[in-house]
Amino acid sequence: MLIIRKQCIHKGTGEGECLQRMVNEFMQIGPPLSMLDVRMVPKCDIYETQDAVLIFIELPGVEEQDIQIAFDIEHNVIAIYGRRENPMGETRKRILQKETVTGPFEKMLKINIPVDTEGVTAKLNNGMLKIELPKA
């Protein structure tokens, strides 16, 4: 899992555009995911404790190496990008029923609490991603 901490250097751009540009540059993922057919929208819960902000994101079937996390220090925006692979792979098959969504996903969250970006941790356990953002 990759966690990037970076201050936005593209002055005069909006939060989303700045973060998307930053992620594209540093992770070289190609075109913005919003331009692709993105259908998977992970569900999340955000909690505040005395010492931290905790984010829990449901990511069943996603491997840790397929998750990328970026934090825009200037705008306090955290972005989670990733991909859920098709369990059948790319082999030819006849689909009888398909309700799960595979492919790329993104989740962008604005955190309006000052956090210590150097202490950010993330752990994936049983399909649940836990991101801990210590308060500044």
GIZI-V941149 format. One record per residue. N is the residue number from 1. RES is the residue in one small letter. SS is DSSP state (helix for helix, strand for strand, loop for the rest). PSI is psi in whole degrees, 0 to 359 (999 if undefined). Layout:
n->N res->RES ss->SS psi->PSI
n->N res->RES ss->SS psi->PSI
This chain:
n->1 res->m ss->loop psi->135
n->2 res->l ss->strand psi->127
n->3 res->i ss->strand psi->125
n->4 res->i ss->strand psi->132
n->5 res->r ss->strand psi->120
n->6 res->k ss->strand psi->141
n->7 res->q ss->loop psi->139
n->8 res->c ss->loop psi->127
n->9 res->i ss->loop psi->1
n->10 res->h ss->loop psi->84
n->11 res->k ss->loop psi->147
n->12 res->g ss->loop psi->9
n->13 res->t ss->loop psi->158
n->14 res->g ss->loop psi->165
n->15 res->e ss->helix psi->308
n->16 res->g ss->helix psi->315
n->17 res->e ss->helix psi->317
n->18 res->c ss->helix psi->313
n->19 res->l ss->helix psi->318
n->20 res->q ss->helix psi->316
n->21 res->r ss->helix psi->317
n->22 res->m ss->helix psi->314
n->23 res->v ss->helix psi->316
n->24 res->n ss->helix psi->318
n->25 res->e ss->helix psi->315
n->26 res->f ss->helix psi->334
n->27 res->m ss->helix psi->354
n->28 res->q ss->loop psi->56
n->29 res->i ss->loop psi->4
n->30 res->g ss->loop psi->214
n->31 res->p ss->loop psi->155
n->32 res->p ss->loop psi->139
n->33 res->l ss->helix psi->332
n->34 res->s ss->helix psi->342
n->35 res->m ss->helix psi->349
n->36 res->l ss->loop psi->174
n->37 res->d ss->loop psi->83
n->38 res->v ss->loop psi->117
n->39 res->r ss->loop psi->334
n->40 res->m ss->strand psi->123
n->41 res->v ss->loop psi->99
n->42 res->p ss->loop psi->142
n->43 res->k ss->loop psi->147
n->44 res->c ss->strand psi->157
n->45 res->d ss->strand psi->142
n->46 res->i ss->strand psi->130
n->47 res->y ss->strand psi->151
n->48 res->e ss->strand psi->127
n->49 res->t ss->loop psi->183
n->50 res->q ss->loop psi->328
n->51 res->d ss->loop psi->347
n->52 res->a ss->strand psi->167
n->53 res->v ss->strand psi->128
n->54 res->l ss->strand psi->131
n->55 res->i ss->strand psi->129
n->56 res->f ss->strand psi->124
n->57 res->i ss->strand psi->128
n->58 res->e ss->strand psi->119
n->59 res->l ss->loop psi->59
n->60 res->p ss->loop psi->138
n->61 res->g ss->loop psi->5
n->62 res->v ss->loop psi->133
n->63 res->e ss->loop psi->150
n->64 res->e ss->helix psi->321
n->65 res->q ss->helix psi->350
n->66 res->d ss->helix psi->11
n->67 res->i ss->strand psi->136
n->68 res->q ss->strand psi->135
n->69 res->i ss->strand psi->131
n->70 res->a ss->strand psi->144
n->71 res->f ss->strand psi->120
n->72 res->d ss->strand psi->104
n->73 res->i ss->loop psi->317
n->74 res->e ss->loop psi->322
n->75 res->h ss->loop psi->1
n->76 res->n ss->loop psi->47
n->77 res->v ss->strand psi->131
n->78 res->i ss->strand psi->135
n->79 res->a ss->strand psi->133
n->80 res->i ss->strand psi->121
n->81 res->y ss->strand psi->151
n->82 res->g ss->strand psi->193
n->83 res->r ss->strand psi->133
n->84 res->r ss->strand psi->119
n->85 res->e ss->loop psi->152
n->86 res->n ss->loop psi->123
n->87 res->p ss->loop psi->340
n->88 res->m ss->loop psi->355
n->89 res->g ss->loop psi->202
n->90 res->e ss->loop psi->14
n->91 res->t ss->loop psi->154
n->92 res->r ss->loop psi->133
n->93 res->k ss->loop psi->160
n->94 res->r ss->loop psi->119
n->95 res->i ss->loop psi->123
n->96 res->l ss->loop psi->326
n->97 res->q ss->loop psi->137
n->98 res->k ss->loop psi->112
n->99 res->e ss->loop psi->342
n->100 res->t ss->loop psi->153
n->101 res->v ss->loop psi->132
n->102 res->t ss->loop psi->167
n->103 res->g ss->strand psi->194
n->104 res->p ss->strand psi->154
n->105 res->f ss->strand psi->162
n->106 res->e ss->strand psi->148
n->107 res->k ss->strand psi->121
n->108 res->m ss->strand psi->131
n->109 res->l ss->strand psi->134
n->110 res->k ss->strand psi->125
n->111 res->i ss->loop psi->112
n->112 res->n ss->loop psi->30
n->113 res->i ss->loop psi->131
n->114 res->p ss->loop psi->128
n->115 res->v ss->strand psi->158
n->116 res->d ss->loop psi->100
n->117 res->t ss->helix psi->340
n->118 res->e ss->helix psi->339
n->119 res->g ss->helix psi->9
n->120 res->v ss->loop psi->133
n->121 res->t ss->strand psi->154
n->122 res->a ss->strand psi->142
n->123 res->k ss->strand psi->134
n->124 res->l ss->strand psi->125
n->125 res->n ss->strand psi->117
n->126 res->n ss->loop psi->43
n->127 res->g ss->loop psi->8
n->128 res->m ss->strand psi->119
n->129 res->l ss->strand psi->125
n->130 res->k ss->strand psi->121
n->131 res->i ss->strand psi->126
n->132 res->e ss->strand psi->124
n->133 res->l ss->strand psi->101
n->134 res->p ss->strand psi->141
n->135 res->k ss->strand psi->146
n->136 res->a ss->loop psi->999
